Amino acid sequence: MSILTTLFIAFGLALDAFAVAVTTGIVSEKPRPQHALTIAIFFGFFQTIMPVVGWSAGSLLEDYIRNVDHWVAFAVLCLIGLHMIYESIRPEGGKREIDPFKILVLLLLSIATSVDALAAGISFAFLDVAILRTVLIIGFVTFLLSFIGYYIGDRMGHFFEKRVRMLGGVILIAIGIKILVEHLG
């Protein structure tokens, strides 16, 4: 597989992580460079590891993974998105928000956004792919787009406040629906 093809695949796989990073930047009240770095490291790491897991599993687990991966990603993204929408319309008193920097939330978001990378890794097992080069490019592109996406979200969030938080929830739900539709269609 050519480097150009690998870059296109990496970009396509990184778009979900980019959108979630934008959303995370939107909901962050005090943005810091370490927040952007944390998001980028988590998403980049999982986008690097998941294709390796898929490639390793190859055809042995393809039927099982294909049957549930989209449902898991859909459920996680929709639940977090619905919670964000609820928080955007909820009265101010007693407000409790999801902290996108808690390890469990980061893990769930990282896994949910890298399910497609797992599926891509399974297909890599049947192609002539330099797996190490491929996954490093995928991880780097995801890292870079997630880092940039966090700052884009931070800049947008200050202009629109609650509406942007609601939009972030809608974006997460849309990504979950997109994953579900792609796998069911």
Secondary structure, 3 states (H helix, E strand, C coil): CCHHHHHHHHHHHHHHHHHHHHHHHHHCCCCCHHHHHHHHHHHHHHHHHHHHHHHHHCCCCHHHHHHHHHHHHHHHHHHHHHHHHHHHHCCCCCCCCCCCCCHHHHHHHHHHHCHHHHHHHHHHCCCCCCHHHHHHHHHHHHHHHHHHHHHHHHHHHHHHCHHHHHHHHHHHHHHHHHHHHHHHC
